[in-house]
Amino acid sequence: MEFDEQIESLERLRELLPTEGFTNTFLKVTDRLNETARNFIGLAPFVVVATKASGGLIDVSPKGDPAGFVEVYDDKTLIIPDRLGNHRVDGFQNILEDPNIALLFVVPGHGDTLRIAGKARIVRDAAISKRHAINGKEPLLALVIEVEEAFMHCSKSFIRSRLWHSDHWPERKSAPTLADWVISTVDREQTLKQVEDDHMTDEDTRLY
């Protein structure tokens, strides 16, 4: 592709996007979890987790559970229980290679988000598993995250996207599903209906 300009230096970037007038943007960052962060995490049923492989490929994974499922252990430590998934373990594998991690906490209907970055470890711990059991089922593993940076992000993206306005949502059946993806990418002798049934069974039997 041809472009009018490709930005290749911080100096040029700051020439186009100067820092003047955005003092709070740069001063609002903290290296620990204050009371505001604790309250936000306690209301969040959903967090997006970003990790990076040693080769540079970045993975972004959604995590969800009842609100407050991410444990604030202390003002520098978060714990995220690992629930049943597809066993790809992309994020876990990345953490074994590079412990850097970034989190984006979302509260439904709320415009602001909470961003956290730090270092992660994969642990297996009986006390953690017991604390995070749901329906009597304990998570096998958990992520323990040492917080290095935390700040809240403004709501412009949610306002622009109207994400929380259901009157702007597309018809549910118009959006492709995971089953559609499987049929289009995996060479296997299954019909779309069979794949959909497999996924429905997985959702019904393997949440915890």
KATACOR-V766165 format. One record per run of one state. SS is the DSSP state (alpha for helix, beta for strand, coil for the rest). FROM is the first residue (numbers start at 0). TO is the last residue. Records with the same first field share a line. If there is no record, write none. Layout:
BEGIN
SS->FROM-TO ; FROM-TO
END
This chain:
BEGIN
coil->0-8 ; 16-21 ; 27-28 ; 30-33 ; 43-44 ; 52-56 ; 64-69 ; 74-75 ; 81-88 ; 97-98 ; 106-111 ; 123-124 ; 131-132 ; 134-135 ; 137-140 ; 153-154 ; 161-164 ; 168-170 ; 174-176 ; 185-190 ; 205-207
alpha->9-15 ; 22-26 ; 34-42 ; 89-96 ; 125-130 ; 155-160 ; 165-167 ; 171-173 ; 177-184 ; 191-204
beta->29-29 ; 45-51 ; 57-63 ; 70-73 ; 76-80 ; 99-105 ; 112-122 ; 133-133 ; 136-136 ; 141-152
END
